[in-house]
């Protein structure tokens, strides 16, 4: 986890963890350079001072300054400084003076709150707070044993793993989760519910089994319900990770590869017979025996 400074062990910490695991976030910087804001207080008096937002965040769709606070804190601040913090009719919070500064550069200023976060996610982060700064001193064989067992049993629950590996304790698992030596979906279930919390060697493996269990891999304690396969879906095949791409194969043997956006939009109309194949990245095809008449507009 990136080492950054934050004002408390609550909202800012949750935001940091969330951004570090958000594929839309390219970079984020804590405590960016301050800038001057001006607004009126409750008495109508003009106030001006330098303000340091919590983060400056670069995402695929743009960049913005972000200030993270709890809803309770914002409600108090809005009464005291109505010109600075305002709640919209749709329930979102905004900071007009921050927005005014950002607009000069064609950027955004966003007020984010704990109400946006999954309550299970925040509950788990609070539970792991004592472990998040932990420098792992795990005995090598414990670390290796747990990971080896997870490779063989992806998606096993904490309860089942502890029952099978008698020399491993719950604290070992919590430390490995906090230091990201293994993966858990922190938004799924509370970590204290060992019988429901599933463990994975990586997020990629979790995604492969969660979104593509249709490949037929049956594992101990792993979910097995099939889901829709889409382009760029991660799959696990013969213990290796693959990326799903979708070509079309004509009855004459001619192949046309679909780009990811072409495979899921409506830019094709029925015209000619094709057999649709699901093709994995290393040229191993799985026919799904779906016939369609397609021609690009």
N, C-alpha and C positions, 0 to 999 in steps of 0.2 A: 504494500500500500504506500502511496506517495506521502512523504512527510510534509505536512503543511500545518500552519498555525490556525487555530480557531478559538473563538471567544468562550465557548462552553462545550460541555460534553453532551449537548442535546441536539438542537436543530442543525447547527453547523456540522457536527460530526456525521449526522445522518445524511446531510446533503453531500458531503465529501464522499462517503461510501457509495451513495447513489450515482454520483457523476463518474466515479472511477469504474463503475460497471455498466454505464450507459453507452451503447455503441454509437449513439448520435453525438456524443461529446468527444471532440478532438483534443482539446486541452482546456485546463482551467487553472486560474491563478488566484490564490487567496490573498486578501488584504491588498488589492491593487492600489495604485497611487490615488490619493484623495483629490477631490474637486469641490469647488464651492457651490453651495445650493442656497436658495433664498425662498422664504415662505412666510406665512403669517401664523402666529400662535392663536390660542383660544380667545385672547383679548383683542386680537386684530393688530397686534404689534408686529412689525417687520423683523424677521430674524435672518441672519446670514452667517454661515460658518462652513468650514471644510468638512466634508463627509467622506468616509472610507467605506465603500460597500464590502460585503463579505467576499464576493468572488467576481472575477471577470471570466466569462465562459465562452469558448469557441465551439460552436456546433456546426454540423453539416449545413444547416439552413440559416446560419447567421451567428452574430456575436451579441452579447449583452452583459451588462452589469447585473448582479443579483444580490439582493438582501434577503436573508432568511430569518424569519421570526415566528414565534408561536402566535396562534390566533388571539389568545388571551392578551399577550403583550401588545399586539397591534390594536386591539380594541381600546386599551388604555391610552396608547400613544395617539390614536385618532381623536380622542376627546381632548387631549392636551395640545396636540399640534394638527388641527384639522386641515391645514394647508399642506401638510407634508404627507400624511397617510390618509387614504380615502378608500372606502369599500364601494365597489360598483354594484349595480342592481343585480348582476349575475352572480355576486358573491365573491368575486376576485378582489384582491387588494392592489393598489397602485400608489406610486409616489410621484406626483406631478413635477416637483423640482428635479428629481432624478431623471425623469423622462425628458424634461426640457434640455438638460445637459447632453443626454445621449442622442437626442434628435439632431444636434449640431453635426454629428458625425455619421448620421444615417444608421444609428444603432438603437438598441432598446435598453430600457432599465426595467427590471422585473422584481416585484416583491413576491417572494415564495413563502409558503407557510407549511406547518406540520400537517394541516388538513389535506395536503396533496399526497401525503405519504401513506402507504399501506400500513395499517396499525400493527399487523403481525410483523412486518419488516422492522418497524421502530422498536417493537417489543423485543425482538431478537437482538437488535443492535445494543439495546440497553443491557440485555442479558450477557452479551459478549464484551461489554465495555471494559471489564477487568482484564480481558485477554488481548484486546486489539493492539496494545503497544508491546505485547510480549515478544521477546526475542527467543525464538525456538531453541530449546536445549533438549529436544526429544532424543531419547536413546535411538540410535540408528536402526536397530532391529525392530523397534516398535513402529517407527515411521514406515519402514520398508514393509513390515508385515501388514499394516493397515492398508497401504496402497496396493500391495499385491493381492490382498483379499478383495479389494474393491474392483480391481481389474477383472477378477474372476466372477465377481458378484455385483455388477453395477446396479445401483439403486437399492441396495440393501438398507434396511432401517438401522438406526443406532442400536435399538434394542436387540435385534438379531445379531448384529456384529459383536456387541459386547458379550452376548451369550456364547458365540462361537470362539472368540478370542479372549480367553480368561485373563491373560496378562495385560490387556488393554483396559483402561478405565475411561470414564466419561470425560474427565479433564483432558486426557490425551486428545480426544476427538474435538473438544471445544477449542483447544489450542491450535489444532490443525485447521479448523474452520476459520478461526480469527486470522491466522497467518497465511491463509489461502493455500495450504498444502493439499487440501481437498475441497470439493465444492458442495454447497447446500443452497437450495433456493430459499433464501431468507424470507421471502414473501409468501411461502406456501403454508407452513404450519409452525407453531411455536417449537423451538428447539427442545424445550423441556418434555415435549411429548415424544419420547424416544421411539415409541411403536409406530409413529406416523412420519418421522423425519427420515428422509432418504439421503444417502451419501453417494457421491460420485467422485471420480478422480479428477474431473475437470468440468467446466461449464459446457464445453463442446460435446463431451460424452453425454451429459444430462440432456442437452438439446437434441442430440441424435436419437436417444431413446424416447424422449418425450414427443418429438414431432415426427418421428419416422419409425415407430415400433412395428409398422406394417412389414418391415423387412423380415420379420419372422424370428427375430432373436428373442428367445424366452429365457429370462434370467430369474434367479431367486429374488423374490420380493420386488420385482420390477414391474411397472405398469405395462400392460400388453394391449390396450385398446388402440386400434388403428386410427390415424389421423390423416388429413389431407396432405399430399405431397406437393410442394411448390418448388419452383426453381430456386437454387441456392440453399435448399434444405440440407442440413448436415446429417449424414447417415453413418452408422457404424456397420461395416461389412468385413467379415473375417478378421475381426479385432483391429481394423484400420478405419480411420475417418475418411469419408468421401464427401464430395459436394455434388448435389443433384443438378443435372442439366437436362433439357428436354429437346430432342430432335424429332423430326418427322421422317419416316422411312416409307417410300412409296412401294407399291407392290412390285415394281420393276427393280427395286434395290437402290434407288436414288435417295440420298439423305439430305435433309435440310435442317440445319441447326437453328433453333429458336433462341433469340436473345431473351434474357429474363423478363423484360417488359412485354415482349411479344407473346410469351407463353401464358400470360395472365390477363391480357387485355382482349378487346373485341375487334381487333383490326383484321380479322380473317372471316371470310364467308365460305359457305359450303360450295365445293365445285368438283374436286377430284378425290379419289379414294387414297387414303394414306393409312398406314398402321402406325399408331402412336407408341413410341418406345420411351421408357424411362432410362436414360443413359447416365451412368455414373462417370465421374471425372476421368477415370483410368480406362475408359473405353469398354467397360463391362456393361452390357445392356440387359435390362429386365423387361421383356415384352409384357404389356398389360392387355394386349388383344383388343384395343379400342380402335374402331375404324371411324374415320371422319372424312368429310369432303372439304378441303380447305384451300383457299387461294387468297393471297395477300391483296388487300385493296390498293 
